[in-house]
Amino acid sequence: MRGAVRSVSPATGELVFEAPSASAAEVSEALARAAERQRGWAARPAEERGAVLAAFADRLERDADRMASLIVSEVGKCRGEAVAEVEWTVRSARWYAQRPPPEECAGSSRVLRRPLGTVAAITPWNVPLVTPAWKFLPALMAGNAVVWKPSELASASAVALLRLMEASGDSGALQVVLGGPDVARQLCNDDRVAGVHFTGSSAAGQEVASLCARRFARCALELGGVCPAIVFADANLDHAADCIVAAATAINGQKCTATRHVLADHDVADTLADRLEARIRALRVGDPANPGTAIGPLIHDAARREADEVLRSRWYPRGPA
């Protein structure tokens, strides 16, 4: 039986988006379309490709409120962060639109940059606009076609972004295929994909790297992290506490760059812990659509269970062991 992708609001439990997963044949067709469209796209002058990206930025800016609301409902990101992500994506599109692939001269040599062809972008749910944009914007500007597999949990945002790009005149150079790990594996295994750009877990990244290595395909990985904060005895503790809390709670704590450990000098550890506790207690937890909310929901039940297990297994009382 054919599967489906479903995104459900983590705040309300309501269904936000549902669509069939791409079959193997549909993924192959998307790759064929990308390869066919890439030739015409790459043949367009860089200024024309840049104009498409600039038009995309304008459309996204005009549609910013709807796109931010979609992010809030689909992945539970707080309203202020969702608005900022849309703005960041707009700025990124305008930045890349003005930067065609450079040509360099070194003595009597001339260095020309040519597109790879078709590249695959595989992205997570937690930053559903700007993370994929940082993959497909420079790739498109360089004359590549992109086949993008978004997270199943952020499919609505991906489809909305695709529609804006199509309306901007990308000639089909950006294709979206919806689905789970099987779709990602097919992209990594297909010889028509010249390179893969992946953001996600370290475990999934290892598999992506392994699949690409088998056929010597280019591969770029952005994986998970631990991101400790180190606080010395002479630090400004108020500033340190502000930075740590901000870094730990952005996207409701669900990002690879979230601060997960604090290493503090023994002389200031207790004072710092008090200030961290005060700031965390002051954060407003609630509906992510409310502008005053600082902490919204985790993405799904599995994430909540994992957070509970971490708290139970890693909570240590303050002070020396």
BELPE-V137308 format. One line per field, one symbol per residue. burial: # if it has 24 or more other ideal C-beta (glycine too) atoms within 12 Angstrom, else .. A space follows every 10 residues. Layout:
BEGIN
burial=???
END
This chain:
BEGIN
burial=....###### #....##.#. ##...###.# #.###.##.. ##.#.#.### #######.## #.##..#### ########## ###.###### ####.##..# #......... ....###### ########## ########## ########## ########## ##.##..### ########## ########## .######### #..##.###. ##....#### ##......#. #...#.#..# #.######## #########. .#.#...##. .##.##..#. .......##. ..######## ......#... .......... .
END
